[in-house]
Amino acid sequence: MSFSKGGSLQEMGVRSGDQIVIPRKSFTGADLNLFLNISQIALTLVLLYTTATK
């Protein structure tokens, strides 16, 4: 039984205190944002090092 088939939590046997785990998408916008932030910090450090050593 699933929600796509019109089932309820009670019909699925879910009780108070049970945890429901929902799989997440493999790659989300938050992941992209984190990757871009880390890339920006790395590029900033490289440019700072390059400028400081001239």
N, C-alpha and C positions, 0 to 999 in steps of 0.2 A: 504494500500500500504506500502511496506517495502523494504529495500535494498535487502533482500534475494529474493524478487520477481522482482528485477530489477528496482525499482522505483527511481526517483530522488527527490532531496529536493524540487524542484519547484512543482512536481506532488503531493508531500505530503503537500503542503501548507506552507512550511517553508519560512519565509521572513527574510530580513536583520534585525538583532537585536534580533531575537528569540534565546532562549537558548535551547540547545539540551542536555538532561540528559541521560547519558548512565549508566545503573546499573553496579556496580562493582561486581567482584567475591566475594563470601562470605569470603574467606580466601586466602590472597595472600602471596607472598614471603616477601613483605615489612612488613606484619603483623607478620610473623614468626621472621623476623629480630628484630623487636621492642620487641617482647616477650622474645627473647633470651637475648637482651641487658638489659632489666629490670630484668630478672632472674639473670644475671651475677652481676649486681649492688647489688641486694638483697643478694646474696650469699657472695659477697665481704664484705658487711656491717656486716653480721652475723659472718664471720670468723674474721674480725677485732675486733668486740666486744668480741668474745670468747677469742681471743689471748690477748686482752688488760686487761681482767678481771682475768687472771690467776695469 
